[in-house]
Amino acid sequence: MAKIVLIGGGSYNWTPGLVRDMVLRPELAGSELWLVDINPQALADLEKYCKALFKHTNSDFTLHVTDSRDEALAGADFVAITISTGGLDAMRHDLEIPYKYGIYQPVGDTVGPGGISRALRNIPVFVDFGKSIMKHCPDAWVINITNPLTVLTQTLAKAGCKVIGLCHELYALWGLLKEHFHCEWDDVSLSVAGLNHFAFILSSHYKDKNCFDVFKQWVEDPKNQLLKADVDLTHEETHGHHLFKFEYFRRTGRMLYPGDRHISEFFSNVLTEESKYGAIYGIKLTKIEDRFNWLEKAKERVKEWTEKPETIELKPSREALSSILVSLITGKPLIEVVNLPNAGQIDNLPRGVVVETMATIIADSVVPHSVGAVPDDIAMLLNHHAHRFNIVIEAALRGDRKLALEAMSTDPMVREWQSAGKLLDELLQANKALLPQFE
């Protein structure tokens, strides 16, 4: 039995699945769930959903909803965070202002102008979260799911929180290997290293089989080859959403694993006019209208599940939150991919920067797996972004335009150096109401 707090509990996208996963875990029976959100309508909708779910599953969870973070956090055992400061209205600026400068971001929530802008307005909010957590539940485990995951998880760690960053990007390739070998998840061993949304599989095996031999088979399949302008082949007909990473593997022998939409934003030479802004790799540029449409569909699903709870699929998702809670409570060992401050798990990246590796979760502890020093070519790519993440954090904490400009000017997506200052100022002005530290 535990007290679990969801900050951003009014999330139509995250809360339904995360709560369903929890109630399906018998080890969490009798837990106390608190939904915290500043959006009263969303909070009311998700409260109704949770009540319908609890009744449908005969769950003995206790539910509380509030807009008071401090009230919810008092004595909490676990705190999960899924928020977005400014919501989609703010994200519109992250995507559309860079268009004027020829910068097209498929996601825009981690790096690039969009990622920097999103970080600057979220970091102060997470500083406040950290203060509240350390005041009301300093021993709680904090699980951050909010992007940009690296800088926000790092902000909570700097506040003293016992924090884990969770991302599901590894599961796509891990799942393909699972399907290939017709085995269970744990049957495929993995060693991974990198930064969130820009990380590499260093080694992987299924029994005595080297999974890199499987990767070589996949990239040799014509369906998984680089798309040309005159090739009539839709993205869905390829091997998932992996054309760019397969092309990168073909050229370098290195296997990136996050989705191509994320990976592509870490390079200067992928989302270019020559590549039709990623189209030859099958990369889709997500417009803000797409995100508003996704949100409306999520609202419709929540409404349907609330009115007809029998339509809820009572099957756990692959999201790791509930499994991690169970392992931390019961001591049942779990190996998962996590984001933690670098204490030496990647030897040639800066200490303290949040890095993504596998870890063993057991009995109120998270033990990251050390990979030593990554190869020089990988370290070169990762260090470039790791140091910029540190600059972005300091810029946000100080309200320092000079540091923010340094981050913007050195981001690979900002190819026209002379325009970086104007681009930054437009983003700062558009988000002025959410950036009091820059006044």
C-alpha positions in Angstrom: 0.0 0.0 0.0 1.4 3.4 -1.0 0.6 7.0 -1.5 1.0 7.9 -5.2 0.7 11.4 -6.5 0.3 12.3 -10.2 1.3 15.9 -10.9 -0.4 16.6 -14.2 -3.1 14.1 -13.2 -5.5 15.8 -15.6 -3.5 14.5 -18.6 -5.8 12.9 -21.1 -2.8 11.2 -22.7 -0.9 9.8 -19.7 -3.2 9.4 -16.7 -5.7 6.8 -18.2 -2.9 4.3 -19.0 -0.7 4.9 -16.0 -3.6 4.5 -13.6 -4.9 1.4 -15.4 -1.5 -0.2 -15.1 -1.4 0.5 -11.4 -4.8 -1.0 -10.6 -3.8 -4.2 -12.6 -0.9 -4.7 -10.2 -2.0 -6.7 -7.1 1.1 -5.5 -5.2 -0.3 -1.9 -5.3 -3.8 -2.9 -4.0 -5.1 -0.5 -1.4 -3.0 2.4 -2.5 -3.9 6.0 -2.2 -3.9 7.9 -5.5 -3.8 11.7 -5.7 -4.5 13.5 -9.0 -3.1 17.1 -9.1 -3.8 19.5 -11.9 -4.4 23.2 -12.4 -7.0 22.6 -15.2 -10.3 22.0 -13.4 -12.1 20.5 -16.4 -9.3 18.0 -17.1 -9.1 17.1 -13.4 -12.9 16.5 -13.3 -12.8 14.4 -16.4 -10.0 12.2 -15.2 -11.6 11.9 -11.7 -14.7 10.4 -13.4 -12.5 8.1 -15.5 -10.6 6.8 -12.5 -13.8 6.2 -10.5 -15.3 4.3 -13.5 -12.1 2.2 -13.8 -12.0 1.4 -10.1 -15.6 0.3 -10.1 -15.1 -1.8 -13.2 -12.0 -3.5 -11.8 -13.3 -3.8 -8.2 -10.2 -1.8 -7.2 -9.7 -0.8 -3.6 -7.6 2.2 -4.5 -8.6 5.4 -2.7 -8.9 8.5 -5.0 -8.3 12.1 -4.2 -8.2 15.1 -6.6 -6.9 18.6 -5.9 -5.3 21.6 -7.4 -3.1 22.0 -4.3 0.3 20.4 -4.9 1.3 20.8 -1.3 -1.8 19.1 0.0 -1.2 16.1 -2.2 2.5 15.8 -1.6 2.3 15.5 2.2 3.7 12.1 3.1 3.8 10.8 -0.5 5.8 7.7 -1.3 5.8 8.2 -5.0 5.4 11.3 -7.2 5.0 11.0 -11.0 5.1 14.2 -13.2 3.4 14.6 -16.6 2.9 18.3 -17.2 3.6 20.8 -20.0 3.9 24.4 -18.9 1.8 26.5 -21.3 0.3 23.4 -23.0 -0.1 23.2 -26.7 -0.7 27.0 -27.1 2.9 27.6 -25.9 4.2 24.7 -28.0 2.7 26.3 -31.1 5.4 29.0 -30.8 8.1 26.4 -30.3 7.3 24.9 -33.7 6.0 27.8 -35.8 8.5 30.5 -35.0 11.4 28.4 -36.2 9.6 27.8 -39.5 10.4 31.4 -40.4 14.1 30.6 -40.1 13.9 27.4 -42.2 14.0 25.1 -39.1 11.5 22.2 -39.2 11.3 20.1 -36.1 9.4 16.8 -36.2 8.9 16.9 -32.4 10.5 20.1 -30.9 10.4 19.1 -27.3 14.0 18.1 -26.5 16.6 19.9 -28.6 16.5 22.5 -31.4 14.8 25.9 -30.8 11.6 24.2 -29.6 13.4 22.1 -27.0 15.3 25.1 -25.7 12.1 27.2 -25.5 10.2 24.4 -23.8 13.1 23.9 -21.3 13.3 27.6 -20.4 9.6 27.8 -19.4 9.5 24.3 -17.6 12.7 24.5 -15.6 11.5 27.1 -13.1 8.3 25.2 -12.6 10.3 22.0 -11.8 12.4 24.0 -9.4 9.2 24.8 -7.5 8.2 21.1 -7.7 11.6 20.1 -6.2 11.2 22.6 -3.3 7.7 21.3 -2.5 8.8 17.6 -2.7 11.8 18.2 -0.4 9.5 20.0 2.0 6.6 17.6 2.1 8.0 14.2 1.1 11.8 14.2 0.9 12.0 10.4 0.9 9.6 10.0 -2.0 10.7 8.5 -5.3 10.0 11.0 -8.1 9.4 9.7 -11.6 9.6 12.3 -14.2 7.9 11.6 -17.6 7.9 15.2 -18.8 10.0 16.5 -21.7 12.6 17.7 -22.1 13.3 14.8 -19.9 17.1 15.2 -19.4 17.1 18.8 -18.2 13.9 18.5 -16.1 15.1 15.3 -14.4 18.4 17.0 -13.8 16.6 20.0 -12.3 14.8 17.8 -9.8 18.1 16.0 -9.0 19.8 19.3 -8.3 17.0 20.1 -5.8 17.9 16.9 -3.9 15.0 14.7 -5.1 15.4 10.9 -5.5 14.4 11.1 -9.2 14.2 8.8 -12.1 13.5 9.9 -15.7 11.3 7.5 -17.7 11.0 7.2 -21.5 9.5 4.5 -23.6 11.7 5.0 -26.8 13.8 1.9 -26.3 10.7 -0.4 -26.4 10.3 -0.1 -30.2 13.5 -1.8 -31.1 13.5 -4.0 -28.0 10.0 -5.0 -29.0 11.1 -5.8 -32.6 13.8 -8.1 -31.2 11.3 -9.7 -28.9 9.0 -10.4 -31.9 12.0 -11.6 -34.0 13.0 -14.2 -31.5 9.4 -15.0 -30.3 10.5 -14.5 -26.7 9.8 -12.5 -23.6 11.2 -9.0 -23.0 13.7 -10.1 -20.4 15.1 -12.8 -22.7 16.8 -10.0 -24.7 19.7 -8.5 -22.9 20.7 -4.9 -23.6 23.4 -2.5 -22.8 22.5 1.0 -23.8 24.0 4.5 -23.3 23.3 8.1 -24.2 21.0 11.0 -23.5 17.2 10.8 -23.6 16.0 10.7 -27.2 19.6 10.3 -28.4 21.0 7.0 -27.2 22.7 3.9 -28.6 22.4 0.1 -28.2 26.0 -0.8 -27.4 25.4 -4.6 -27.2 22.4 -6.9 -27.2 22.0 -10.7 -27.1 19.3 -13.4 -27.2 20.8 -16.5 -25.7 24.0 -17.1 -27.8 22.8 -14.8 -30.7 24.2 -11.4 -31.2 21.4 -9.0 -32.0 23.7 -6.9 -34.2 23.5 -9.7 -36.7 19.8 -9.2 -36.7 20.2 -5.5 -37.3 22.4 -6.2 -40.3 19.6 -8.5 -41.7 17.1 -5.7 -41.3 19.0 -3.0 -43.0 19.7 -5.3 -46.0 15.9 -5.6 -46.6 15.0 -3.3 -49.5 11.9 -2.1 -47.7 14.2 -0.6 -45.0 16.5 1.3 -47.4 16.6 5.0 -47.7 13.6 6.4 -49.6 14.3 8.2 -52.8 12.1 10.9 -54.3 10.9 8.6 -57.1 10.2 5.6 -54.9 6.5 4.9 -54.3 6.8 3.5 -50.8 4.8 4.7 -47.8 6.3 5.1 -44.3 4.0 2.5 -42.9 5.3 -0.2 -45.4 8.8 0.1 -44.0 10.1 -1.6 -40.9 8.4 0.7 -38.4 9.7 4.2 -38.0 13.4 3.4 -38.3 14.6 4.3 -41.8 17.0 7.0 -40.6 18.5 4.9 -37.8 18.9 2.0 -40.2 20.7 4.2 -42.6 22.9 5.5 -39.8 23.7 1.9 -38.8 24.5 1.1 -42.4 27.0 3.9 -42.5 28.5 3.8 -39.1 27.8 0.4 -37.5 26.2 2.2 -34.5 22.6 1.5 -33.6 20.5 4.4 -32.2 17.2 3.3 -30.8 14.9 6.3 -30.1 12.3 7.1 -32.8 13.7 8.8 -36.0 11.6 11.9 -35.3 13.6 12.5 -32.1 17.0 11.4 -33.3 17.0 13.5 -36.4 16.8 16.7 -34.3 20.2 16.1 -32.8 22.0 16.4 -36.1 22.6 19.4 -38.4 22.5 17.5 -41.7 19.3 15.5 -41.5 16.3 17.8 -41.5 17.5 19.9 -44.5 16.0 21.2 -47.6 17.9 18.5 -49.5 16.3 15.7 -47.5 12.9 17.5 -47.9 13.1 18.1 -44.2 13.4 14.4 -43.4 10.8 13.1 -45.9 13.4 10.9 -47.7 13.8 9.0 -44.4 10.0 8.8 -43.9 10.2 11.3 -41.0 6.9 13.1 -40.4 6.9 16.7 -39.4 4.3 16.9 -36.6 2.4 20.2 -36.9 0.7 21.8 -33.9 -2.6 21.0 -35.5 -1.7 17.3 -35.3 -1.1 17.6 -31.6 -4.5 19.4 -31.0 -6.2 16.6 -33.0 -4.4 14.0 -30.9 -5.6 15.8 -27.7 -9.2 15.8 -28.9 -9.1 12.1 -29.7 -7.6 11.5 -26.2 -10.5 13.4 -24.7 -13.0 11.4 -26.7 -11.4 8.1 -25.5 -11.5 9.2 -21.9 -15.2 10.1 -22.3 -16.0 6.7 -23.9 -14.0 4.8 -21.2 -15.8 6.8 -18.5 -19.3 6.1 -19.9 -18.5 2.5 -21.0 -15.7 1.2 -18.7 -16.2 -2.3 -20.1 -14.4 -1.0 -23.3 -11.2 -0.4 -21.3 -8.7 -3.0 -22.3 -7.5 -4.5 -19.0 -4.1 -5.3 -20.2 -0.9 -3.6 -18.9 0.9 -1.2 -21.2 4.7 -1.4 -21.7 5.1 1.9 -19.7 7.4 1.0 -16.8 6.0 3.2 -14.1 3.8 0.6 -12.3 6.5 -2.1 -12.6 9.1 0.2 -11.1 6.8 1.1 -8.2 6.3 -2.6 -7.5 10.0 -3.3 -7.5 10.8 -0.4 -5.2 8.1 -1.6 -2.8 8.6 -5.4 -2.9 12.2 -5.8 -3.7 11.4 -7.9 -6.8 14.4 -7.2 -9.1 13.6 -5.4 -12.4 16.0 -4.4 -15.2 14.7 -1.3 -17.0 16.0 1.7 -19.0 16.1 4.8 -16.9 17.5 8.3 -16.8 19.7 9.2 -13.8 22.5 11.7 -13.1 25.8 10.5 -14.3 27.8 9.1 -11.4 30.2 7.2 -13.7 27.8 5.0 -15.6 29.1 6.7 -18.8 32.7 7.5 -17.9 33.4 10.0 -20.7 30.3 12.2 -20.2 30.1 15.0 -17.7 29.3 14.0 -14.1 25.9 15.1 -13.0 24.3 15.3 -16.4 21.3 13.0 -16.7 22.1 10.0 -18.9 20.1 7.0 -20.1 21.3 3.5 -19.3 19.8 0.3 -18.1 19.5 -0.1 -14.3 18.4 -2.7 -11.7 15.5 -1.6 -9.5 15.2 -3.4 -6.2 14.0 -2.7 -2.7 13.9 1.1 -2.5 17.0 1.5 -4.7 17.9 2.1 -8.3 21.3 0.8 -9.4 22.4 2.1 -12.8 24.5 -0.2 -15.0 27.9 1.2 -15.8 29.1 1.0 -19.5 32.5 2.6 -18.9 33.6 4.9 -21.7 31.6 4.9 -24.8 33.4 4.9 -28.2 35.0 8.2 -29.2 32.6 8.9 -32.1 29.6 8.4 -29.8 31.1 10.4 -27.0 31.8 13.3 -29.4 28.1 13.4 -30.3 26.8 13.0 -26.8 29.1 15.5 -25.1 28.1 18.3 -27.5 24.5 18.0 -26.3 25.3 17.2 -22.7 27.2 20.4 -22.2 24.4 22.4 -23.9 21.8 20.9 -21.6 23.9 22.3 -18.7 23.9 25.7 -20.3 20.2 25.6 -20.9 19.6 24.8 -17.2 21.7 27.7 -16.0 20.1 30.0 -18.5 16.7 29.1 -17.2 17.6 29.4 -13.5 19.3 32.8 -13.9 17.1 34.2 -16.6 20.3 34.8 -18.5 19.7 35.7 -22.2 23.5 35.5 -23.0 23.5 31.8 -21.8 20.3 31.1 -23.7 21.8 32.6 -26.8 24.9 30.4 -26.4 22.7 27.4 -26.3 20.7 28.5 -29.3 23.7 29.5 -31.3 25.4 26.1 -30.8 22.4 23.9 -31.4 22.9 21.8 -34.6 19.4 22.7 -36.0 20.2 26.4 -35.9 22.4 26.4 -39.0 22.3 30.1 -39.7 24.3 31.5 -36.8 23.5 35.1 -37.4 19.8 34.5 -36.9 20.1 32.8 -33.6 19.6 35.9 -31.5 16.5 37.1 -33.4 15.0 33.6 -33.2 15.7 33.4 -29.5 14.2 36.8 -28.9 11.0 35.9 -30.8 10.6 32.8 -28.7 11.2 34.7 -25.4 8.7 37.4 -26.4 6.1 34.8 -27.4 6.5 33.0 -24.1 6.9 36.2 -22.0 4.1 35.4 -19.7 5.7 32.1 -18.8 9.2 33.4 -18.5 9.2 35.8 -15.5 12.9 35.1 -14.9 13.8 36.9 -18.1 12.1 40.2 -17.3 
